[in-house]
């Protein structure tokens, strides 16, 4: 898998010019929907940042986007996000 931070080649018609946090949110959403991350699993921003080779602020923005779309929730301001999405819900 290519790093999220890899830049597309000039004039690549199939390139994805979405911001890094949107790309990461899509990846995490797919993993949640496929069951790789299950309801109640913890998603720590620092761990995800290292795994996907992006900054912690990028990861936090991706998780905030997922929270806005009710895939994850956060029990407190200094706590990790938890998967709250459930298939068929």
mmCIF file as gemmi writes it, N, C-alpha and C atoms, coordinates in Angstrom:
data_model
loop_
_atom_site.group_PDB
_atom_site.id
_atom_site.type_symbol
_atom_site.label_atom_id
_atom_site.label_alt_id
_atom_site.label_comp_id
_atom_site.label_asym_id
_atom_site.label_entity_id
_atom_site.label_seq_id
_atom_site.pdbx_PDB_ins_code
_atom_site.Cartn_x
_atom_site.Cartn_y
_atom_site.Cartn_z
_atom_site.occupancy
_atom_site.B_iso_or_equiv
_atom_site.pdbx_formal_charge
_atom_site.auth_seq_id
_atom_site.auth_asym_id
_atom_site.pdbx_PDB_model_num
ATOM 1 N N . UNK Axp A 1 ? 0.851 -1.181 0 1 0 ? 1 A 1
ATOM 2 C CA . UNK Axp A 1 ? 0 0 0 1 0 ? 1 A 1
ATOM 3 C C . UNK Axp A 1 ? 0.89 1.235 0 1 0 ? 1 A 1
ATOM 4 N N . UNK Axp A 2 ? 0.578 2.177 -0.817 1 0 ? 2 A 1
ATOM 5 C CA . UNK Axp A 2 ? 1.326 3.422 -0.867 1 0 ? 2 A 1
ATOM 6 C C . UNK Axp A 2 ? 1.008 4.256 0.365 1 0 ? 2 A 1
ATOM 7 N N . UNK Axp A 3 ? 1.98 5.044 0.774 1 0 ? 3 A 1
ATOM 8 C CA . UNK Axp A 3 ? 1.754 5.948 1.896 1 0 ? 3 A 1
ATOM 9 C C . UNK Axp A 3 ? 0.713 6.985 1.518 1 0 ? 3 A 1
ATOM 10 N N . UNK Axp A 4 ? -0.042 7.405 2.486 1 0 ? 4 A 1
ATOM 11 C CA . UNK Axp A 4 ? -1.056 8.417 2.246 1 0 ? 4 A 1
ATOM 12 C C . UNK Axp A 4 ? -0.404 9.709 1.765 1 0 ? 4 A 1
ATOM 13 N N . UNK Axp A 5 ? 0.811 9.957 2.225 1 0 ? 5 A 1
ATOM 14 C CA . UNK Axp A 5 ? 1.48 11.21 1.892 1 0 ? 5 A 1
ATOM 15 C C . UNK Axp A 5 ? 2.123 11.213 0.506 1 0 ? 5 A 1
ATOM 16 N N . UNK Axp A 6 ? 2.108 10.09 -0.206 1 0 ? 6 A 1
ATOM 17 C CA . UNK Axp A 6 ? 2.681 10.058 -1.551 1 0 ? 6 A 1
ATOM 18 C C . UNK Axp A 6 ? 1.943 11.035 -2.455 1 0 ? 6 A 1
ATOM 19 N N . UNK Axp A 7 ? 2.708 11.824 -3.178 1 0 ? 7 A 1
ATOM 20 C CA . UNK Axp A 7 ? 2.107 12.801 -4.079 1 0 ? 7 A 1
ATOM 21 C C . UNK Axp A 7 ? 1.819 12.176 -5.435 1 0 ? 7 A 1
ATOM 22 N N . UNK Axp A 8 ? 0.721 12.569 -6.075 1 0 ? 8 A 1
ATOM 23 C CA . UNK Axp A 8 ? 0.424 12.029 -7.406 1 0 ? 8 A 1
ATOM 24 C C . UNK Axp A 8 ? 1.393 12.589 -8.437 1 0 ? 8 A 1
ATOM 25 N N . UNK Axp A 9 ? 1.573 11.85 -9.49 1 0 ? 9 A 1
ATOM 26 C CA . UNK Axp A 9 ? 2.427 12.293 -10.595 1 0 ? 9 A 1
ATOM 27 C C . UNK Axp A 9 ? 1.705 13.41 -11.353 1 0 ? 9 A 1
ATOM 28 N N . UNK Axp A 10 ? 2.472 14.329 -11.886 1 0 ? 10 A 1
ATOM 29 C CA . UNK Axp A 10 ? 1.933 15.434 -12.655 1 0 ? 10 A 1
ATOM 30 C C . UNK Axp A 10 ? 1.114 14.898 -13.831 1 0 ? 10 A 1
ATOM 31 N N . UNK Axp A 11 ? -0.05 15.438 -14.052 1 0 ? 11 A 1
ATOM 32 C CA . UNK Axp A 11 ? -0.957 15.082 -15.147 1 0 ? 11 A 1
ATOM 33 C C . UNK Axp A 11 ? -1.532 13.67 -15.031 1 0 ? 11 A 1
ATOM 34 N N . UNK Axp A 12 ? -1.536 13.088 -13.84 1 0 ? 12 A 1
ATOM 35 C CA . UNK Axp A 12 ? -2.126 11.764 -13.633 1 0 ? 12 A 1
ATOM 36 C C . UNK Axp A 12 ? -3.634 11.941 -13.501 1 0 ? 12 A 1
ATOM 37 N N . UNK Axp A 13 ? -4.36 11.482 -14.502 1 0 ? 13 A 1
ATOM 38 C CA . UNK Axp A 13 ? -5.804 11.691 -14.528 1 0 ? 13 A 1
ATOM 39 C C . UNK Axp A 13 ? -6.524 10.909 -13.424 1 0 ? 13 A 1
ATOM 40 N N . UNK Axp A 14 ? -5.918 9.837 -12.93 1 0 ? 14 A 1
ATOM 41 C CA . UNK Axp A 14 ? -6.528 9.017 -11.886 1 0 ? 14 A 1
ATOM 42 C C . UNK Axp A 14 ? -6.06 9.4 -10.484 1 0 ? 14 A 1
ATOM 43 N N . UNK Axp A 15 ? -5.301 10.459 -10.365 1 0 ? 15 A 1
ATOM 44 C CA . UNK Axp A 15 ? -4.75 10.859 -9.076 1 0 ? 15 A 1
ATOM 45 C C . UNK Axp A 15 ? -5.852 11.317 -8.122 1 0 ? 15 A 1
ATOM 46 N N . UNK Axp A 16 ? -5.636 11.037 -6.856 1 0 ? 16 A 1
ATOM 47 C CA . UNK Axp A 16 ? -6.556 11.463 -5.812 1 0 ? 16 A 1
ATOM 48 C C . UNK Axp A 16 ? -5.943 12.689 -5.132 1 0 ? 16 A 1
ATOM 49 N N . UNK Axp A 17 ? -6.518 13.849 -5.38 1 0 ? 17 A 1
ATOM 50 C CA . UNK Axp A 17 ? -5.993 15.092 -4.833 1 0 ? 17 A 1
ATOM 51 C C . UNK Axp A 17 ? -6.662 15.487 -3.515 1 0 ? 17 A 1
ATOM 52 N N . UNK Axp A 18 ? -7.391 14.565 -2.915 1 0 ? 18 A 1
ATOM 53 C CA . UNK Axp A 18 ? -8.051 14.845 -1.643 1 0 ? 18 A 1
ATOM 54 C C . UNK Axp A 18 ? -6.993 15.072 -0.559 1 0 ? 18 A 1
ATOM 55 N N . UNK Axp A 19 ? -7.304 15.888 0.439 1 0 ? 19 A 1
ATOM 56 C CA . UNK Axp A 19 ? -6.365 16.089 1.547 1 0 ? 19 A 1
ATOM 57 C C . UNK Axp A 19 ? -6.071 14.768 2.261 1 0 ? 19 A 1
ATOM 58 N N . UNK Axp A 20 ? -4.92 14.728 2.945 1 0 ? 20 A 1
ATOM 59 C CA . UNK Axp A 20 ? -4.508 13.51 3.644 1 0 ? 20 A 1
ATOM 60 C C . UNK Axp A 20 ? -5.551 13.044 4.652 1 0 ? 20 A 1
ATOM 61 N N . UNK Axp A 21 ? -6.151 13.973 5.372 1 0 ? 21 A 1
ATOM 62 C CA . UNK Axp A 21 ? -7.099 13.55 6.396 1 0 ? 21 A 1
ATOM 63 C C . UNK Axp A 21 ? -8.341 12.906 5.776 1 0 ? 21 A 1
ATOM 64 N N . UNK Axp A 22 ? -8.738 13.33 4.591 1 0 ? 22 A 1
ATOM 65 C CA . UNK Axp A 22 ? -9.881 12.73 3.91 1 0 ? 22 A 1
ATOM 66 C C . UNK Axp A 22 ? -9.512 11.318 3.443 1 0 ? 22 A 1
ATOM 67 N N . UNK Axp A 23 ? -8.32 11.164 2.902 1 0 ? 23 A 1
ATOM 68 C CA . UNK Axp A 23 ? -7.869 9.831 2.478 1 0 ? 23 A 1
ATOM 69 C C . UNK Axp A 23 ? -7.827 8.874 3.661 1 0 ? 23 A 1
ATOM 70 N N . UNK Axp A 24 ? -7.286 9.344 4.796 1 0 ? 24 A 1
ATOM 71 C CA . UNK Axp A 24 ? -7.212 8.494 5.979 1 0 ? 24 A 1
ATOM 72 C C . UNK Axp A 24 ? -8.613 8.174 6.497 1 0 ? 24 A 1
ATOM 73 N N . UNK Axp A 25 ? -9.509 9.144 6.514 1 0 ? 25 A 1
ATOM 74 C CA . UNK Axp A 25 ? -10.879 8.895 6.962 1 0 ? 25 A 1
ATOM 75 C C . UNK Axp A 25 ? -11.543 7.836 6.09 1 0 ? 25 A 1
ATOM 76 N N . UNK Axp A 26 ? -11.311 7.874 4.792 1 0 ? 26 A 1
ATOM 77 C CA . UNK Axp A 26 ? -11.876 6.86 3.888 1 0 ? 26 A 1
ATOM 78 C C . UNK Axp A 26 ? -11.336 5.476 4.212 1 0 ? 26 A 1
ATOM 79 N N . UNK Axp A 27 ? -10.031 5.384 4.454 1 0 ? 27 A 1
ATOM 80 C CA . UNK Axp A 27 ? -9.408 4.098 4.785 1 0 ? 27 A 1
ATOM 81 C C . UNK Axp A 27 ? -9.99 3.556 6.082 1 0 ? 27 A 1
ATOM 82 N N . UNK Axp A 28 ? -10.071 4.396 7.098 1 0 ? 28 A 1
ATOM 83 C CA . UNK Axp A 28 ? -10.593 3.952 8.391 1 0 ? 28 A 1
ATOM 84 C C . UNK Axp A 28 ? -12.071 3.586 8.297 1 0 ? 28 A 1
ATOM 85 N N . UNK Axp A 29 ? -12.838 4.366 7.533 1 0 ? 29 A 1
ATOM 86 C CA . UNK Axp A 29 ? -14.26 4.043 7.342 1 0 ? 29 A 1
ATOM 87 C C . UNK Axp A 29 ? -14.421 2.664 6.72 1 0 ? 29 A 1
ATOM 88 N N . UNK Axp A 30 ? -13.612 2.376 5.711 1 0 ? 30 A 1
ATOM 89 C CA . UNK Axp A 30 ? -13.689 1.073 5.045 1 0 ? 30 A 1
ATOM 90 C C . UNK Axp A 30 ? -13.349 -0.047 6.025 1 0 ? 30 A 1
ATOM 91 N N . UNK Axp A 31 ? -12.362 0.178 6.889 1 0 ? 31 A 1
ATOM 92 C CA . UNK Axp A 31 ? -11.989 -0.841 7.873 1 0 ? 31 A 1
ATOM 93 C C . UNK Axp A 31 ? -13.081 -1.026 8.918 1 0 ? 31 A 1
ATOM 94 N N . UNK Axp A 32 ? -13.759 0.046 9.273 1 0 ? 32 A 1
ATOM 95 C CA . UNK Axp A 32 ? -14.876 -0.065 10.215 1 0 ? 32 A 1
ATOM 96 C C . UNK Axp A 32 ? -16.035 -0.817 9.562 1 0 ? 32 A 1
ATOM 97 N N . UNK Axp A 33 ? -16.387 -0.438 8.336 1 0 ? 33 A 1
ATOM 98 C CA . UNK Axp A 33 ? -17.508 -1.075 7.647 1 0 ? 33 A 1
ATOM 99 C C . UNK Axp A 33 ? -17.241 -2.542 7.336 1 0 ? 33 A 1
ATOM 100 N N . UNK Axp A 34 ? -15.975 -2.904 7.106 1 0 ? 34 A 1
ATOM 101 C CA . UNK Axp A 34 ? -15.634 -4.296 6.792 1 0 ? 34 A 1
ATOM 102 C C . UNK Axp A 34 ? -15.503 -5.161 8.04 1 0 ? 34 A 1
ATOM 103 N N . UNK Axp A 35 ? -15.507 -4.534 9.212 1 0 ? 35 A 1
ATOM 104 C CA . UNK Axp A 35 ? -15.405 -5.301 10.451 1 0 ? 35 A 1
ATOM 105 C C . UNK Axp A 35 ? -13.99 -5.454 10.983 1 0 ? 35 A 1
ATOM 106 N N . UNK Axp A 36 ? -12.997 -4.857 10.323 1 0 ? 36 A 1
ATOM 107 C CA . UNK Axp A 36 ? -11.634 -4.929 10.844 1 0 ? 36 A 1
ATOM 108 C C . UNK Axp A 36 ? -11.532 -4.168 12.165 1 0 ? 36 A 1
ATOM 109 N N . UNK Axp A 37 ? -12.247 -3.062 12.262 1 0 ? 37 A 1
ATOM 110 C CA . UNK Axp A 37 ? -12.417 -2.367 13.528 1 0 ? 37 A 1
ATOM 111 C C . UNK Axp A 37 ? -13.865 -2.571 13.921 1 0 ? 37 A 1
ATOM 112 N N . UNK Axp A 38 ? -14.083 -3.052 15.148 1 0 ? 38 A 1
ATOM 113 C CA . UNK Axp A 38 ? -15.44 -3.367 15.593 1 0 ? 38 A 1
ATOM 114 C C . UNK Axp A 38 ? -15.931 -2.365 16.63 1 0 ? 38 A 1
ATOM 115 N N . UNK Axp A 39 ? -17.209 -2.369 16.819 1 0 ? 39 A 1
ATOM 116 C CA . UNK Axp A 39 ? -17.837 -1.488 17.81 1 0 ? 39 A 1
ATOM 117 C C . UNK Axp A 39 ? -17.12 -1.66 19.154 1 0 ? 39 A 1
ATOM 118 N N . UNK Axp A 40 ? -16.684 -0.533 19.731 1 0 ? 40 A 1
ATOM 119 C CA . UNK Axp A 40 ? -15.989 -0.557 21.016 1 0 ? 40 A 1
ATOM 120 C C . UNK Axp A 40 ? -14.471 -0.537 20.906 1 0 ? 40 A 1
ATOM 121 N N . UNK Axp A 41 ? -13.929 -0.794 19.712 1 0 ? 41 A 1
ATOM 122 C CA . UNK Axp A 41 ? -12.475 -0.742 19.529 1 0 ? 41 A 1
ATOM 123 C C . UNK Axp A 41 ? -11.98 0.688 19.703 1 0 ? 41 A 1
ATOM 124 N N . UNK Axp A 42 ? -10.803 0.825 20.288 1 0 ? 42 A 1
ATOM 125 C CA . UNK Axp A 42 ? -10.176 2.127 20.497 1 0 ? 42 A 1
ATOM 126 C C . UNK Axp A 42 ? -9.323 2.486 19.293 1 0 ? 42 A 1
ATOM 127 N N . UNK Axp A 43 ? -9.434 3.726 18.833 1 0 ? 43 A 1
ATOM 128 C CA . UNK Axp A 43 ? -8.612 4.245 17.746 1 0 ? 43 A 1
ATOM 129 C C . UNK Axp A 43 ? -7.796 5.411 18.294 1 0 ? 43 A 1
ATOM 130 N N . UNK Axp A 44 ? -6.547 5.15 18.644 1 0 ? 44 A 1
ATOM 131 C CA . UNK Axp A 44 ? -5.664 6.173 19.201 1 0 ? 44 A 1
ATOM 132 C C . UNK Axp A 44 ? -4.984 6.933 18.067 1 0 ? 44 A 1
ATOM 133 N N . UNK Axp A 45 ? -5.073 8.244 18.094 1 0 ? 45 A 1
ATOM 134 C CA . UNK Axp A 45 ? -4.53 9.084 17.02 1 0 ? 45 A 1
ATOM 135 C C . UNK Axp A 45 ? -3.036 8.864 16.821 1 0 ? 45 A 1
ATOM 136 N N . UNK Axp A 46 ? -2.275 8.785 17.897 1 0 ? 46 A 1
ATOM 137 C CA . UNK Axp A 46 ? -0.818 8.618 17.771 1 0 ? 46 A 1
ATOM 138 C C . UNK Axp A 46 ? -0.469 7.291 17.114 1 0 ? 46 A 1
ATOM 139 N N . UNK Axp A 47 ? -1.176 6.23 17.48 1 0 ? 47 A 1
ATOM 140 C CA . UNK Axp A 47 ? -0.925 4.912 16.884 1 0 ? 47 A 1
ATOM 141 C C . UNK Axp A 47 ? -1.258 4.912 15.398 1 0 ? 47 A 1
ATOM 142 N N . UNK Axp A 48 ? -2.392 5.488 15.043 1 0 ? 48 A 1
ATOM 143 C CA . UNK Axp A 48 ? -2.795 5.544 13.632 1 0 ? 48 A 1
ATOM 144 C C . UNK Axp A 48 ? -1.842 6.408 12.82 1 0 ? 48 A 1
ATOM 145 N N . UNK Axp A 49 ? -1.371 7.507 13.412 1 0 ? 49 A 1
ATOM 146 C CA . UNK Axp A 49 ? -0.43 8.39 12.709 1 0 ? 49 A 1
ATOM 147 C C . UNK Axp A 49 ? 0.843 7.625 12.355 1 0 ? 49 A 1
ATOM 148 N N . UNK Axp A 50 ? 1.365 6.857 13.274 1 0 ? 50 A 1
ATOM 149 C CA . UNK Axp A 50 ? 2.554 6.066 13 1 0 ? 50 A 1
ATOM 150 C C . UNK Axp A 50 ? 2.305 4.988 11.97 1 0 ? 50 A 1
ATOM 151 N N . UNK Axp A 51 ? 1.174 4.34 12.068 1 0 ? 51 A 1
ATOM 152 C CA . UNK Axp A 51 ? 0.835 3.255 11.146 1 0 ? 51 A 1
ATOM 153 C C . UNK Axp A 51 ? 0.683 3.752 9.715 1 0 ? 51 A 1
ATOM 154 N N . UNK Axp A 52 ? 0.079 4.919 9.535 1 0 ? 52 A 1
ATOM 155 C CA . UNK Axp A 52 ? -0.195 5.428 8.192 1 0 ? 52 A 1
ATOM 156 C C . UNK Axp A 52 ? 0.789 6.509 7.738 1 0 ? 52 A 1
ATOM 157 N N . UNK Axp A 53 ? 1.793 6.769 8.567 1 0 ? 53 A 1
ATOM 158 C CA . UNK Axp A 53 ? 2.858 7.728 8.229 1 0 ? 53 A 1
ATOM 159 C C . UNK Axp A 53 ? 2.319 9.125 7.911 1 0 ? 53 A 1
ATOM 160 N N . UNK Axp A 54 ? 1.445 9.595 8.79 1 0 ? 54 A 1
ATOM 161 C CA . UNK Axp A 54 ? 0.925 10.95 8.704 1 0 ? 54 A 1
ATOM 162 C C . UNK Axp A 54 ? 1.098 11.606 10.073 1 0 ? 54 A 1
ATOM 163 N N . UNK Axp A 55 ? 0.851 12.889 10.16 1 0 ? 55 A 1
ATOM 164 C CA . UNK Axp A 55 ? 0.992 13.591 11.438 1 0 ? 55 A 1
ATOM 165 C C . UNK Axp A 55 ? -0.221 13.317 12.335 1 0 ? 55 A 1
ATOM 166 N N . UNK Axp A 56 ? -0.032 13.566 13.617 1 0 ? 56 A 1
ATOM 167 C CA . UNK Axp A 56 ? -1.139 13.406 14.561 1 0 ? 56 A 1
ATOM 168 C C . UNK Axp A 56 ? -2.287 14.373 14.244 1 0 ? 56 A 1
ATOM 169 N N . UNK Axp A 57 ? -2.017 15.648 13.898 1 0 ? 57 A 1
ATOM 170 C CA . UNK Axp A 57 ? -3.133 16.527 13.529 1 0 ? 57 A 1
ATOM 171 C C . UNK Axp A 57 ? -3.937 16.021 12.325 1 0 ? 57 A 1
ATOM 172 N N . UNK Axp A 58 ? -3.277 15.413 11.352 1 0 ? 58 A 1
ATOM 173 C CA . UNK Axp A 58 ? -3.991 14.824 10.205 1 0 ? 58 A 1
ATOM 174 C C . UNK Axp A 58 ? -4.897 13.706 10.699 1 0 ? 58 A 1
ATOM 175 N N . UNK Axp A 59 ? -4.364 12.876 11.575 1 0 ? 59 A 1
ATOM 176 C CA . UNK Axp A 59 ? -5.145 11.76 12.117 1 0 ? 59 A 1
ATOM 177 C C . UNK Axp A 59 ? -6.326 12.275 12.939 1 0 ? 59 A 1
ATOM 178 N N . UNK Axp A 60 ? -6.103 13.303 13.734 1 0 ? 60 A 1
ATOM 179 C CA . UNK Axp A 60 ? -7.194 13.88 14.531 1 0 ? 60 A 1
ATOM 180 C C . UNK Axp A 60 ? -8.293 14.445 13.637 1 0 ? 60 A 1
ATOM 181 N N . UNK Axp A 61 ? -7.908 15.067 12.534 1 0 ? 61 A 1
ATOM 182 C CA . UNK Axp A 61 ? -8.903 15.592 11.6 1 0 ? 61 A 1
ATOM 183 C C . UNK Axp A 61 ? -9.702 14.469 10.954 1 0 ? 61 A 1
ATOM 184 N N . UNK Axp A 62 ? -9.024 13.368 10.608 1 0 ? 62 A 1
ATOM 185 C CA . UNK Axp A 62 ? -9.719 12.209 10.032 1 0 ? 62 A 1
ATOM 186 C C . UNK Axp A 62 ? -10.702 11.616 11.033 1 0 ? 62 A 1
ATOM 187 N N . UNK Axp A 63 ? -10.279 11.492 12.284 1 0 ? 63 A 1
ATOM 188 C CA . UNK Axp A 63 ? -11.157 10.942 13.313 1 0 ? 63 A 1
ATOM 189 C C . UNK Axp A 63 ? -12.331 11.881 13.591 1 0 ? 63 A 1
ATOM 190 N N . UNK Axp A 64 ? -12.093 13.186 13.552 1 0 ? 64 A 1
ATOM 191 C CA . UNK Axp A 64 ? -13.188 14.148 13.739 1 0 ? 64 A 1
ATOM 192 C C . UNK Axp A 64 ? -14.207 14.025 12.61 1 0 ? 64 A 1
ATOM 193 N N . UNK Axp A 65 ? -13.718 13.795 11.389 1 0 ? 65 A 1
ATOM 194 C CA . UNK Axp A 65 ? -14.622 13.612 10.254 1 0 ? 65 A 1
ATOM 195 C C . UNK Axp A 65 ? -15.462 12.345 10.445 1 0 ? 65 A 1
ATOM 196 N N . UNK Axp A 66 ? -14.831 11.285 10.916 1 0 ? 66 A 1
ATOM 197 C CA . UNK Axp A 66 ? -15.558 10.041 11.174 1 0 ? 66 A 1
ATOM 198 C C . UNK Axp A 66 ? -16.558 10.226 12.315 1 0 ? 66 A 1
ATOM 199 N N . UNK Axp A 67 ? -16.203 11.027 13.308 1 0 ? 67 A 1
ATOM 200 C CA . UNK Axp A 67 ? -17.123 11.297 14.42 1 0 ? 67 A 1
ATOM 201 C C . UNK Axp A 67 ? -18.335 12.074 13.921 1 0 ? 67 A 1
ATOM 202 N N . UNK Axp A 68 ? -18.111 13.032 13.03 1 0 ? 68 A 1
ATOM 203 C CA . UNK Axp A 68 ? -19.215 13.816 12.473 1 0 ? 68 A 1
ATOM 204 C C . UNK Axp A 68 ? -20.169 12.948 11.673 1 0 ? 68 A 1
ATOM 205 N N . UNK Axp A 69 ? -19.659 11.831 11.161 1 0 ? 69 A 1
ATOM 206 C CA . UNK Axp A 69 ? -20.48 10.905 10.383 1 0 ? 69 A 1
ATOM 207 C C . UNK Axp A 69 ? -20.887 9.674 11.192 1 0 ? 69 A 1
ATOM 208 N N . UNK Axp A 70 ? -20.709 9.736 12.501 1 0 ? 70 A 1
ATOM 209 C CA . UNK Axp A 70 ? -21.156 8.724 13.469 1 0 ? 70 A 1
ATOM 210 C C . UNK Axp A 70 ? -20.527 7.344 13.283 1 0 ? 70 A 1
ATOM 211 N N . UNK Axp A 71 ? -19.276 7.328 12.869 1 0 ? 71 A 1
ATOM 212 C CA . UNK Axp A 71 ? -18.53 6.065 12.836 1 0 ? 71 A 1
ATOM 213 C C . UNK Axp A 71 ? -17.758 5.863 14.129 1 0 ? 71 A 1
ATOM 214 N N . UNK Axp A 72 ? -17.299 6.952 14.722 1 0 ? 72 A 1
ATOM 215 C CA . UNK Axp A 72 ? -16.567 6.887 15.982 1 0 ? 72 A 1
ATOM 216 C C . UNK Axp A 72 ? -17.133 7.933 16.931 1 0 ? 72 A 1
ATOM 217 N N . UNK Axp A 73 ? -16.853 7.747 18.206 1 0 ? 73 A 1
ATOM 218 C CA . UNK Axp A 73 ? -17.256 8.701 19.225 1 0 ? 73 A 1
ATOM 219 C C . UNK Axp A 73 ? -16.108 8.887 20.195 1 0 ? 73 A 1
ATOM 220 N N . UNK Axp A 74 ? -16.221 9.916 21.007 1 0 ? 74 A 1
ATOM 221 C CA . UNK Axp A 74 ? -15.146 10.218 21.954 1 0 ? 74 A 1
ATOM 222 C C . UNK Axp A 74 ? -15.772 10.481 23.312 1 0 ? 74 A 1
ATOM 223 N N . UNK Axp A 75 ? -15.432 9.653 24.323 1 0 ? 75 A 1
ATOM 224 C CA . UNK Axp A 75 ? -16.055 9.808 25.633 1 0 ? 75 A 1
ATOM 225 C C . UNK Axp A 75 ? -15.606 11.04 26.411 1 0 ? 75 A 1
ATOM 226 N N . UNK Axp A 76 ? -14.522 11.67 26.002 1 0 ? 76 A 1
ATOM 227 C CA . UNK Axp A 76 ? -14.039 12.865 26.689 1 0 ? 76 A 1
ATOM 228 C C . UNK Axp A 76 ? -12.997 13.559 25.841 1 0 ? 76 A 1
ATOM 229 N N . UNK Axp A 77 ? -12.68 14.82 26.155 1 0 ? 77 A 1
ATOM 230 C CA . UNK Axp A 77 ? -11.765 15.585 25.302 1 0 ? 77 A 1
ATOM 231 C C . UNK Axp A 77 ? -10.337 15.048 25.249 1 0 ? 77 A 1
ATOM 232 N N . UNK Axp A 78 ? -9.909 14.339 26.254 1 0 ? 78 A 1
ATOM 233 C CA . UNK Axp A 78 ? -8.542 13.817 26.266 1 0 ? 78 A 1
ATOM 234 C C . UNK Axp A 78 ? -8.518 12.291 26.175 1 0 ? 78 A 1
ATOM 235 N N . UNK Axp A 79 ? -9.546 11.725 25.603 1 0 ? 79 A 1
ATOM 236 C CA . UNK Axp A 79 ? -9.662 10.269 25.469 1 0 ? 79 A 1
ATOM 237 C C . UNK Axp A 79 ? -9.562 9.89 24.003 1 0 ? 79 A 1
ATOM 238 N N . UNK Axp A 80 ? -9.199 8.63 23.754 1 0 ? 80 A 1
ATOM 239 C CA . UNK Axp A 80 ? -9.139 8.122 22.37 1 0 ? 80 A 1
ATOM 240 C C . UNK Axp A 80 ? -10.559 7.93 21.829 1 0 ? 80 A 1
ATOM 241 N N . UNK Axp A 81 ? -10.665 7.964 20.528 1 0 ? 81 A 1
ATOM 242 C CA . UNK Axp A 81 ? -11.94 7.701 19.884 1 0 ? 81 A 1
ATOM 243 C C . UNK Axp A 81 ? -12.272 6.224 19.983 1 0 ? 81 A 1
ATOM 244 N N . UNK Axp A 82 ? -13.56 5.908 20.018 1 0 ? 82 A 1
ATOM 245 C CA . UNK Axp A 82 ? -14.052 4.534 20.035 1 0 ? 82 A 1
ATOM 246 C C . UNK Axp A 82 ? -14.953 4.334 18.819 1 0 ? 82 A 1
ATOM 247 N N . UNK Axp A 83 ? -14.877 3.157 18.237 1 0 ? 83 A 1
ATOM 248 C CA . UNK Axp A 83 ? -15.778 2.827 17.132 1 0 ? 83 A 1
ATOM 249 C C . UNK Axp A 83 ? -17.181 2.665 17.704 1 0 ? 83 A 1
ATOM 250 N N . UNK Axp A 84 ? -18.145 3.394 17.14 1 0 ? 84 A 1
ATOM 251 C CA . UNK Axp A 84 ? -19.535 3.305 17.603 1 0 ? 84 A 1
ATOM 252 C C . UNK Axp A 84 ? -20.451 2.792 16.488 1 0 ? 84 A 1
ATOM 253 N N . UNK Axp A 85 ? -19.934 2.722 15.265 1 0 ? 85 A 1
ATOM 254 C CA . UNK Axp A 85 ? -20.734 2.287 14.12 1 0 ? 85 A 1
ATOM 255 C C . UNK Axp A 85 ? -21.009 0.8 14.229 1 0 ? 85 A 1
ATOM 256 N N . UNK Axp A 86 ? -22.209 0.414 13.846 1 0 ? 86 A 1
ATOM 257 C CA . UNK Axp A 86 ? -22.584 -0.995 13.854 1 0 ? 86 A 1
ATOM 258 C C . UNK Axp A 86 ? -23.284 -1.311 12.542 1 0 ? 86 A 1
ATOM 259 N N . UNK Axp A 87 ? -22.886 -2.405 11.923 1 0 ? 87 A 1
ATOM 260 C CA . UNK Axp A 87 ? -23.483 -2.806 10.647 1 0 ? 87 A 1
ATOM 261 C C . UNK Axp A 87 ? -24.991 -2.94 10.795 1 0 ? 87 A 1
ATOM 262 N N . UNK Axp A 88 ? -25.715 -2.44 9.81 1 0 ? 88 A 1
ATOM 263 C CA . UNK Axp A 88 ? -27.166 -2.564 9.804 1 0 ? 88 A 1
ATOM 264 C C . UNK Axp A 88 ? -27.888 -1.568 10.682 1 0 ? 88 A 1
ATOM 265 N N . UNK Axp A 89 ? -27.106 -0.684 11.329 1 0 ? 89 A 1
ATOM 266 C CA . UNK Axp A 89 ? -27.743 0.283 12.233 1 0 ? 89 A 1
ATOM 267 C C . UNK Axp A 89 ? -28.253 1.48 11.458 1 0 ? 89 A 1
